Amino acid sequence: MKIGQIVHEADLHDERFDAPEASGLDVIVSGLSLTLDDEALLRVTGSVFDGLYAFKQRVPAPGRHPA
């Protein structure tokens, strides 16, 4: 799934997948990790990942039209 590819690229930066969203996700999570403790980071990033998932479910892939 595309979400897994985005997270993989944001975490590993190995260019295995074409996931341009990974840069933004990495900046957001890295920035939050500088301001939150681990427990708070897990709570907040849960919402970030839920939002990313919801967005990717709602927006059609390039070349596809919404149903």
ABEGO torsion letter per residue (X at the ends): XAAAAAAAAAAAGAGABBBAAAAAAAAAAAAAAAABBAAAAAAAAAAAAAAAAAAAAABBBBGBBBX
